[in-house]
């Protein structure tokens, strides 16, 4: 995204190939542009390059408002997998599971202590 922005491509021309939205490109483009001079100074320093650390910090998510997530990516990923499984694999009848069944299965497998069907639906 950033390299294409340096090439002068429009937001739409960047968003399409990466499967993103046009409005998501602008904040990253501006964030990188705002930090560019600082990154150049970091790179031109005489000490061993702290560039990787500076770039990682720049590309990391910024703090968001609201409470932190309750479940980790390590928990969410197998919960999503449960939703994609054939319910009969878990001994449930039918061909399609429900959020209530997915929540129950996630707890039975020990992925979470408890999770609501609504929260499973958000995963």
Number of C-alpha atoms within 10 A of each C-alpha: 16 16 10 13 19 11 9 11 14 13 19 14 15 21 18 11 9 9 8 13 13 14 11 13 19 15 10 16 17 13 13 18 15 11 13 12 11 12 18 11 10 17 16 12 11 7 8 9 12 12 16 12 9 15 13 10 11 15 11 8 8 8 7 7 6 6 6 8 7 8 13 8 10 9 15 17 12 14 22 16 11 19 21 12 14 15 19 12 9 12 8 13 11 9 9 13 17 13 16 15 18 25 23 18 19 23 16 12 11 11 18 16 9 12 17 14 15 11 13 20 15 10 13
